[in-house]
Amino acid sequence: MADYFSDVNDLISRLEEIEKKDTDALLCFNHGVVRGEYKPYSGHVAVFDRIIDGKIRLIDASTAQPKWRLVKADLMYDAIVKHGNESSGGI
């Protein structure tokens, strides 16, 4: 859940742990925030791949989005927080 992360650095630390363990994780977030325009009820899920140069690389199954995408960590944190616990925002 979004409130599980105290800040963006906490999110990055958790994702680095997941990457180090070579396990899979899904990120649930507000897709509008990632695209640069917040829209209520625009939830999205993508597979976390790895951290590259401080950015989060996602694998996206959507045919409307690039398969591989780098997202700034602070933007993803904001997208998770705005999606909210009630919508299962987080990892």
Secondary structure, DSSP 8 states (H G I E B T S, - for coil): -GGG-SSHHHHHHHHHHHHHHT--EEEEEEHHHHHTS--TT-EEEEEEEEEETTEEEEE---TTS-SEEEEEHHHHHHHHHHH-GGGT-B-
